[in-house]
Amino acid sequence: MTGIHELKPNAGARKAKRRIGRGMGSGRGKTSGRGHKGQRSRSGASSRPGFEGGQMPLHRRLPKRGFTNAMFKKDHSVINVGVLSRLEEVEDGARIGADELVAAGIIRKVSKHGVRVLGNGEITRPLHVVAAHFTESAERKIVAAGGKCEVAG
């Protein structure tokens, strides 16, 4: 049995790198496979991404359509009402804000525009929830369970 220090690749499995610019005898001397003149023959020359040799590039050929509101999009950390009722370490009537949700591991981090509570799921415990925004159904369910909804500015 051979040791790991004696292992080597099969014959012909590793091919030597082609060395260019090492004289005419190598077959890759003089212009080193770059041909004569032209952009690709010069060192350091390269075209920018998306350049199509002077042809009208794809991003300019395609029509500009539609509308995007991406610049003004609001980025919330989203949480459902059903998740709030599963917080066992919090007692009834306790105040639950963004910091408590991060500490409990429900949300990873508080987004730029805060936490948004959605109405998916059921809540049976009275909790004082503090968030940047509540949907109508979420607010209805929290209040029906005896809790309070506080909008944090």
N, C-alpha and C positions, 0 to 999 in steps of 0.2 A: 504494500500500500504506500502511495506517495504522500509526502507531507505537503501542507499548504504552501510552503516556501519553494517547492519544486514545480508548482503549476506554471504553465506557460501556454500562450495561445497556439492553436493549430497552425500548421505550416500553410502560409499563404493567406491567413486570416487578417494579418496586419500589413497594410501596404504603405510604403514610404511616401511621404509628402512630396509633391512635385516641386522641385526647386527652380524658380525662374530667375532670369537675369544672371546666370552663372556661365556666360560664355557661349559662343556659337556652337561649340561641340555638343552642348547639352540639348540642342534642338529648341531651347526656350531662351535664347540670348537676344541681343539687340533690342527689339521692341517688346520682348517678354510677353508675347501673346496678345498685345494690345492693338496691333495693326499700325497703320500710319495715320498721323494727324487725327483730327476729330476730338470731340469732347471727352469720350471715354479713354482716350490715349493719354490725356494729361493727368498729372498727379493732383490729388485733392479736389478734382472736379466731380461734382455730382449734381443731379437735378433735384429740385425740391419735391416733396411728396405730393402726388396728384398731378404732376406735370406730365403731359401727354405729347411731348415733342412739338409743341406749337399748335396742335389740334385743340379745338375748344374743349376744355376739360369737362368731365361728367358733372361736377357740381355746378357748373355754369350752364350746361345744356338742359338740365332738368328744370321744370317750372317751379317757381316758389309758390306754394299753396298753403292755405290754412292759416290758423292763428295759434300762437303759443303765448300762454300767460306765465311761462316758467319763471320769469324774473320776479313776479309778484306772488308766486305760489306760497301758500302758508304751509309750513312744515310742523306737524304736530306729532307727538308721541301718542299713539292710539291705544286705548284700553277698553275692554267691554265690561258691562255691568256684572256679567256672570263671573268674571275673574275676581271682582271685589268681594263677593260673598265667600270665596274660597280662602280668604286671608284669615287663617285660624289664630295667628299670634296676636291679632288686633282684637280688643274687646269691643262689645257693642257700644255705639255712640262715640267711638274714638274718631279723632280727626285724621283723615288720610289725604296726604298731599303728594306732590311729585317726589319729594325726598324719601317718604315712607315706601313708595312704590319701587324706587331704585334700590333701597335697602332690602326689600323683600325679594328682589330679583325678578319682578314682573316686567319692568322696563329696564333697558340697559342704560339709557341716559335720557335726560330731559331735552327734548328738541328745542329749537330756536323759539317757537311760538307756544311752548308749554304742552300740557296734556289735554287730550280730547277724549271725553267719555262717550262711548257709543252704547246703544240700548240692546245689544245682543246678549241673551241669557237672562237668568232670573236672580233676584237678590231678595233674601229673606231677613237680613239683619239690618238694624238701624245704624247707619254710618254717616258721619259728617265728611263728605267728599269735597275736596278743594281742587279745582281744575280750571284751565283756561277756557274750556268750552264744553257744554253738555248738549247732546241731541235731545229733542223733545221727549222721545220715548225713554231715554236714560234718566232724565230728570223725573219723569212721571213714576218710574219704577223705584227710584231711590226714595222719593217722598212717600210713596205708598207703603214702603217697608218701614217708615218711621224715621228716615234719615233726613239730612239736609244737603243741599247743593250750594256751594259757595264758588262764585266765579272769581278767580285770581287774576288780577290785572297784570 
